[in-house]
Amino acid sequence: MAFLDLFGLKNYFYTKEEIDTKLSSIESGAQGPQGVKGDTGAQGAQGPQGVKGDTGTFDATTQFDALTTDAKTIIAAINELQAKIPSIWIGTQAEYDALATKDENTLYFIKS
């Protein structure tokens, strides 16, 4: 600082500590108005494709209109059978033959 005093330049240069002191004593004023919005930037590149989600289930009771006529006929037939036949049994011929009694309210399917 002595060098700056010789040439009368001390008032034009400050140490870091002096600058920090001056800046900390400055009170902030009111915020000015918002500026004009700038132009929209270019659109970025498309990201990679995401992972495929799980396959959903088809609920014929809520999505019945999406079915074909044949599928609607099959579902109607199944519903009618379920009303008439409360139980369904599936087994081999040997398992069927081993049944002691057969229930008239059961529909029996024999698989190979």
Secondary structure, DSSP 8 states (H G I E B T S, - for coil): -HHHHHTT-GGG---HHHHHHHHHH----------------------------------TTTSGGGS-HHHHHHHHHHHHHHHH--EEEEE-HHHHHH-S---TTEEEEE--
